[in-house]
Amino acid sequence: MKELFAELMSDWVGQLSAFVIAFVILMAIFFIVWFIRKSGQGPQS
């Protein structure tokens, strides 16, 4: 497993895919927190 991870991170494609995966996870966390905060507020008029 360690050799596979080292092989993946040695190329720019592997680094880009790791960055995209991390970005998507962080964006999902942001939107979950944002939707929870917005759902706690009443309707804005």
Buried (B, 14 or more C-beta within 10 A) or exposed (E): EEEEEEEEEEEEEBEEEEEEEEEEEEEEEEEEEEEEEEEEEEEEE
